[in-house]
Amino acid sequence: MYRSILITICFLFNQYISEAQNQINIQTKKIDELFEKYNVNTSPGYALGIVNNGKLVYSKGYGMSNLDHDIPITENSAFYIGSMSKQFTTAALLILEAQGKIDLNKPVHQYLPEFPKYHTEITINNLIHHTSGIRETNSLQLFQGIDDKFEEVFNTNDLFNLVIAQKDLNFAPGDEFRYSSGGYAVLAKIVEKISGLSFRKFLEKYIFKPLGMKNTIVYDNHNEIVKNRVVSYWPIEKGNYERRSQVFDAYGDGGIITTIKDLVNWDNAFYDDLLGVENFANKMYQKGKLNNGEEIEYARALQVREYKGHQMITHNGGMLGFRVDMVRFPTLNTSFILLGNSAYLNPTGDILKIADIYLETYLKTEKKTPNDLPEEKEFKIKNDILKKYSGYYWTDDVNYYRRFSVLNDSLFIDSGNIENRQYLKPISINEFSIQGFYLQNKLIFRPDQMGKELLATFGSSKRSFRKFDPKALENINELISYIGTYYSQELTSTYNIFVSSEKLFLKINNNTPIQIFPVPKNSRLIWNSKKMLWIGFGEIKFICDQNNVATGLIIGDGRVSGVKFEKQ
């Protein structure tokens, strides 16, 4: 009898194991199918790692780590992880805090006396949460004329010096969230100043060695040999790629090379206090707060979000041709790592596809739709009023525009492509919500400036827009007043605008001149109006006197409100 029961139990157990293994096989087959197109020797691709309960339960490489030598990607391939490195910088600061050597709420200049004193103090936490107002250094470098591929030699000291040369901030510290890698270059300098160690040595001693991350380094010497190093690529046309070579030595904002296997060890640090920091994960997941008390989703170099009913922790990285992310679901003790070596990859989106397969039984399937939203009373607005709202509106804060148009007695918004227009649902005579979004996301046309200004509110972000005339230049004679030399002390850079052979050119420092009128075919340049020019990496706005003669210019982008140049 007992033998019969034992046989039955063994049979059921083996059946359970077989069914579980079959389910895993089905999952991994579906996951592999997602990346089948990369699994050839003519394409870069991904290294994938799935971590469950502290173990690497599935790993695979798709595509090549080096197309010159047909070297495939594996779990041991060493990737540059770009901004995903920032979380190691914040971990270093938490270690110093645990050692009693730093107070994250203190002003930066208390630890770095050479750091500027602004009207409102910038704290270390402001830098960590990107609420400092410091301008984005990658943008500033582009404004200086750096190769837009970033294949140039520079280091953390260069970035730090660029930060402290800026006289203005994007906004008062704590008022907004705006991503700034420059702040993390400053944080790396703080780690070095307080510890007396190089950033590389500090991370080796207090993070990499304790966690057994044997194949992870801070890459501060671009001539150094790295075993299993992955080359990054940029697609130039279908099936063809160009290499992107790392020759910069900056860290803090980036700078780390690592592997799937080592990142598993890093993941474990969020479940056990392995770095001498009590409640390490909770401290890393601590979100930033604005001056008005509003909480933002950006924590300590990690974004704390929700996905289908579960907390999701993520922070991607992208530099050169590398595109990476590591997404953690703490309540499910599961993490997904995707390290890619080709531009235009979408590791975050691809990880969510993997999560939908691997965590299918845990993730909610329902999604919020406009029907789930609270009912709004829809106002009927006359066409003559809607037409006052139509036109082009520009925001100087983040340097982009939106177009408003009237169609079938309704107002729509788009970014210049009418195929992507969105319906604006009227809430009152001058307030609209964007279809499919929550009520706090509103567009408000200011009553006292009807049809000339509007205020856009998207969660914690508020942007002022002004109406502008998008009519571009038609004749080079309209540009004569822009000719001249402009200089920025903050960027130590000169812009020279000149005419040659009936064409207008912009020369940044000693770089090759850029033809800005007439605009060449297939160019990234766009004249958004007679005084505003997008040059591919920044928007130039000419400052003119009452006679319409240029006296200076401002250049900015989404992460820099604007740097002033004075006409010489």
KEGU-771226 format. One line per 3 residues: number of its first residue (from 1); their letters; for each residue x, y, z of C-alpha. Coordinates in steps of 0.25 Angstrom, whole numbers. Layout:
NUM> A> X,Y,Z; ...
END
This chain:
1> MYR> 0,0,0; 11,10,4; 19,6,-8
4> SIL> 7,9,-17; 5,23,-10; 20,26,-12
7> ITI> 19,22,-27; 7,31,-28; 14,43,-21
10> CFL> 26,41,-30; 18,40,-43; 10,53,-39
13> FNQ> 23,60,-35; 30,56,-48; 18,60,-56
16> YIS> 18,74,-48; 33,75,-52; 30,72,-66
19> EAQ> 19,82,-68; 27,93,-61; 39,90,-70
22> NQI> 29,90,-82; 24,103,-78; 38,109,-77
25> NIQ> 41,103,-90; 29,110,-96; 33,123,-90
28> TKK> 47,123,-94; 43,119,-108; 34,132,-109
31> IDE> 45,140,-103; 55,135,-113; 45,138,-124
34> LFE> 45,153,-120; 60,154,-124; 61,144,-135
37> KYN> 64,155,-145; 77,159,-138; 82,144,-137
40> VNT> 90,145,-149; 105,148,-151; 103,160,-159
43> SPG> 95,168,-148; 98,174,-134; 88,171,-124
46> YAL> 85,168,-109; 90,160,-97; 78,155,-89
49> GIV> 78,151,-74; 66,147,-66; 68,147,-51
52> NNG> 59,140,-41; 61,139,-26; 75,143,-28
55> KLV> 79,133,-38; 81,135,-53; 71,126,-58
58> YSK> 72,129,-73; 83,136,-81; 85,137,-96
61> GYG> 92,145,-106; 86,150,-119; 95,155,-130
64> MSN> 109,159,-131; 118,167,-121; 128,169,-132
67> LDH> 124,169,-146; 139,170,-151; 142,157,-145
70> DIP> 129,150,-144; 129,149,-129; 115,146,-123
73> ITE> 109,152,-111; 109,144,-99; 106,146,-84
76> NSA> 120,149,-82; 121,160,-92; 125,173,-86
79> FYI> 116,185,-90; 117,200,-87; 104,203,-80
82> GSM> 104,218,-81; 94,225,-71; 90,212,-65
85> SKQ> 104,215,-58; 97,226,-50; 92,216,-39
88> FTT> 106,212,-36; 109,227,-33; 97,228,-24
91> AAL> 101,215,-17; 115,221,-14; 108,233,-8
94> LIL> 100,225,1; 112,217,6; 119,230,9
97> EAQ> 106,234,17; 106,221,24; 121,224,28
100> GKI> 116,237,34; 125,245,24; 114,252,16
103> DLN> 100,258,18; 92,257,5; 83,269,9
106> KPV> 95,279,10; 99,289,-1; 109,284,-11
109> HQY> 119,295,-9; 121,290,6; 128,278,0
112> LPE> 134,285,-13; 137,299,-10; 140,303,-24
115> FPK> 125,299,-28; 117,312,-30; 108,318,-20
118> YHT> 95,321,-27; 83,330,-21; 77,317,-16
121> EIT> 87,306,-11; 88,293,-19; 88,281,-10
124> INN> 94,267,-13; 80,261,-13; 76,272,-24
127> LIH> 88,266,-32; 83,252,-30; 69,255,-33
130> HTS> 71,264,-45; 64,275,-38; 77,284,-38
133> GIR> 74,293,-50; 88,290,-55; 89,289,-70
136> ETN> 91,276,-77; 106,275,-81; 104,266,-93
139> SLQ> 96,278,-99; 106,288,-95; 117,280,-102
142> LFQ> 109,279,-115; 107,294,-114; 122,296,-113
145> GID> 123,288,-126; 127,274,-121; 126,263,-131
148> DKF> 111,259,-130; 115,244,-130; 123,247,-117
151> EEV> 135,241,-122; 144,251,-116; 154,251,-104
154> FNT> 149,257,-91; 148,253,-76; 140,256,-64
157> NDL> 149,268,-61; 145,274,-74; 130,272,-71
160> FNL> 131,278,-57; 138,290,-62; 127,292,-72
163> VIA> 117,291,-61; 123,302,-52; 126,311,-64
166> QKD> 111,313,-65; 105,325,-59; 91,322,-60
169> LNF> 82,310,-57; 70,304,-64; 61,307,-52
172> APG> 62,310,-37; 67,297,-30; 56,288,-26
175> DEF> 45,295,-34; 46,285,-45; 51,272,-50
178> RYS> 60,272,-62; 70,261,-66; 84,266,-65
181> SGG> 96,257,-66; 105,269,-62; 100,267,-48
184> YAV> 106,253,-47; 119,258,-52; 119,267,-40
187> LAK> 115,255,-31; 127,247,-36; 136,259,-32
190> IVE> 129,259,-18; 132,244,-16; 146,246,-19
193> KIS> 148,258,-11; 142,252,2; 148,238,0
196> GLS> 162,242,-4; 161,231,-15; 159,232,-30
199> FRK> 144,228,-34; 149,216,-40; 157,211,-27
202> FLE> 145,215,-18; 135,206,-26; 145,195,-27
205> KYI> 147,195,-12; 133,197,-7; 124,191,-18
208> FKP> 130,183,-28; 139,174,-20; 129,172,-8
211> LGM> 119,167,-19; 128,159,-27; 127,167,-39
214> KNT> 140,163,-45; 137,167,-59; 132,181,-56
217> IVY> 141,194,-57; 140,209,-57; 145,212,-71
220> DNH> 154,224,-68; 165,221,-78; 160,219,-93
223> NEI> 173,212,-96; 171,201,-86; 169,187,-91
226> VKN> 156,181,-87; 154,166,-89; 141,162,-96
229> RVV> 138,176,-100; 126,179,-108; 127,189,-120
232> SYW> 115,198,-122; 109,201,-136; 100,211,-143
235> PIE> 91,207,-154; 93,215,-166; 84,207,-176
238> KGN> 77,194,-176; 87,183,-172; 99,192,-171
241> YER> 106,198,-159; 117,208,-154; 125,206,-142
244> RSQ> 124,216,-131; 137,216,-123; 138,221,-108
247> VFD> 150,230,-106; 145,238,-95; 148,236,-80
250> AYG> 136,242,-73; 130,235,-61; 119,238,-51
253> DGG> 109,240,-61; 113,228,-69; 126,221,-70
256> IIT> 124,206,-66; 126,194,-74; 120,181,-68
259> TIK> 113,168,-72; 100,160,-70; 106,151,-59
262> DLV> 112,163,-51; 99,170,-52; 92,158,-45
265> NWD> 101,161,-33; 98,176,-33; 83,172,-34
268> NAF> 85,163,-21; 90,175,-14; 75,181,-14
271> YDD> 70,169,-6; 81,167,4; 89,179,11
274> LLG> 102,174,5; 109,188,4; 109,193,18
277> VEN> 96,202,16; 84,198,24; 71,197,16
280> FAN> 80,200,4; 68,197,-6; 58,206,1
283> KMY> 68,217,1; 71,215,-14; 56,215,-17
286> QKG> 54,228,-9; 47,238,-19; 51,252,-20
289> KLN> 42,263,-16; 40,277,-22; 39,290,-14
292> NGE> 24,290,-14; 24,276,-7; 21,268,-20
295> EIE> 28,255,-21; 34,251,-35; 36,237,-40
298> YAR> 51,239,-41; 58,232,-29; 73,231,-27
301> ALQ> 77,228,-41; 65,219,-42; 51,221,-47
304> VRE> 40,216,-38; 28,212,-47; 17,203,-47
307> YKG> 14,192,-58; 2,184,-58; -1,184,-43
310> HQM> 14,183,-39; 25,192,-35; 35,193,-46
313> ITH> 49,199,-44; 57,203,-56; 68,213,-62
316> NGG> 72,211,-76; 85,216,-83; 89,220,-97
319> MLG> 102,225,-102; 109,223,-115; 102,211,-121
322> FRV> 99,204,-107; 85,203,-102; 83,196,-89
325> DMV> 73,194,-77; 71,186,-65; 56,185,-60
328> RFP> 53,180,-46; 40,175,-40; 43,175,-26
331> TLN> 30,168,-21; 32,157,-31; 47,156,-28
334> TSF> 50,156,-43; 59,165,-51; 61,166,-66
337> ILL> 74,171,-72; 76,174,-87; 89,180,-92
340> GNS> 89,184,-106; 100,189,-116; 92,196,-127
343> AYL> 86,210,-127; 70,210,-128; 69,198,-120
346> NPT> 58,199,-109; 62,191,-97; 52,196,-88
349> GDI> 40,193,-97; 46,179,-101; 48,176,-86
352> LKI> 33,178,-84; 30,169,-95; 39,158,-88
355> ADI> 32,161,-75; 18,159,-81; 23,145,-85
358> YLE> 31,141,-73; 22,147,-62; 9,145,-70
361> TYL> 1,139,-58; 5,151,-49; 3,163,-57
364> KTE> -10,169,-59; -16,169,-73; -25,180,-72
367> KKT> -21,194,-77; -27,207,-74; -34,213,-85
370> PND> -41,226,-87; -54,219,-82; -48,217,-69
373> LPE> -46,232,-66; -56,240,-58; -67,246,-67
376> EKE> -64,260,-71; -74,270,-75; -71,274,-89
379> FKI> -73,288,-93; -78,293,-106; -69,304,-112
382> KND> -72,312,-124; -63,311,-136; -59,326,-136
385> ILK> -53,324,-122; -46,311,-126; -40,318,-137
388> KYS> -34,328,-128; -27,316,-121; -21,310,-134
391> GYY> -7,313,-139; 7,310,-134; 12,311,-120
394> WTD> 26,311,-115; 32,307,-101; 45,314,-98
397> DVN> 47,305,-86; 49,292,-94; 50,298,-108
400> YYR> 39,291,-116; 26,295,-122; 12,289,-124
403> RFS> 2,292,-135; -13,294,-132; -23,293,-142
406> VLN> -38,293,-144; -45,281,-151; -60,278,-150
409> DSL> -63,288,-139; -52,282,-130; -38,286,-126
412> FID> -26,277,-129; -11,277,-125; 1,271,-133
415> SGN> 16,273,-134; 15,277,-149; 11,264,-154
418> IEN> -4,264,-156; -5,249,-156; -1,249,-141
421> RQY> -11,259,-137; -18,257,-123; -32,262,-120
424> LKP> -34,272,-109; -46,270,-100; -52,284,-95
427> ISI> -54,285,-80; -57,300,-80; -57,311,-89
430> NEF> -41,312,-89; -37,298,-83; -35,285,-90
433> SIQ> -30,271,-87; -23,262,-96; -31,250,-100
436> GFY> -27,237,-93; -19,245,-82; -23,248,-67
439> LQN> -30,261,-64; -18,267,-58; -12,267,-71
442> KLI> -18,280,-77; -16,291,-87; -20,305,-82
445> FRP> -21,317,-91; -19,329,-82; -32,337,-82
448> DQM> -25,350,-83; -16,346,-94; -27,338,-102
451> GKE> -21,331,-114; -7,336,-111; -2,329,-99
454> LLA> -5,316,-92; 0,308,-80; 2,293,-81
457> TFG> 1,284,-69; 6,270,-70; 7,264,-56
460> SSK> 17,272,-48; 22,279,-61; 17,292,-65
463> RSF> 21,299,-78; 17,313,-83; 15,314,-98
466> RKF> 15,326,-107; 9,327,-120; 18,330,-132
469> DPK> 19,332,-147; 25,319,-153; 27,326,-166
472> ALE> 41,323,-171; 51,332,-178; 49,333,-193
475> NIN> 61,342,-197; 75,343,-193; 74,358,-192
478> ELI> 65,355,-179; 77,349,-173; 87,360,-174
481> SYI> 85,366,-160; 89,352,-154; 103,352,-161
484> GTY> 114,354,-150; 122,348,-139; 115,343,-126
487> YSQ> 122,339,-114; 118,331,-101; 127,333,-89
490> ELT> 120,321,-82; 123,312,-94; 136,319,-98
493> STY> 131,317,-112; 129,326,-124; 118,325,-135
496> NIF> 122,332,-148; 110,334,-158; 115,339,-172
499> VSS> 110,339,-186; 118,332,-197; 113,329,-211
502> EKL> 99,334,-208; 98,324,-197; 98,326,-182
505> FLK> 107,318,-173; 109,316,-158; 123,313,-153
508> INN> 124,308,-139; 139,310,-134; 148,304,-144
511> NTP> 138,293,-149; 134,291,-163; 123,302,-166
514> IQI> 109,298,-167; 100,303,-178; 88,309,-172
517> FPV> 81,316,-184; 76,311,-193; 74,298,-185
520> PKN> 81,286,-192; 73,274,-196; 72,263,-185
523> SRL> 77,273,-175; 73,273,-160; 72,288,-161
526> IWN> 59,295,-159; 55,309,-159; 43,310,-150
529> SKK> 41,324,-152; 50,336,-158; 57,337,-144
532> MLW> 58,322,-140; 66,311,-146; 68,297,-141
535> IGF> 82,292,-145; 80,278,-142; 84,278,-128
538> GEI> 79,291,-123; 70,303,-125; 76,316,-128
541> KFI> 67,328,-125; 73,342,-130; 71,354,-121
544> CDQ> 68,366,-129; 67,381,-126; 56,390,-130
547> NNV> 62,391,-144; 61,376,-145; 77,375,-145
550> ATG> 82,364,-137; 90,367,-124; 91,353,-120
553> LII> 86,339,-120; 81,328,-110; 83,313,-113
556> GDG> 76,302,-105; 69,289,-106; 60,280,-97
559> RVS> 70,280,-85; 76,294,-86; 67,305,-86
562> GVK> 77,314,-93; 91,319,-93; 93,334,-98
565> FEK> 103,338,-108; 106,353,-110; 109,359,-124
568> Q> 123,364,-124
END
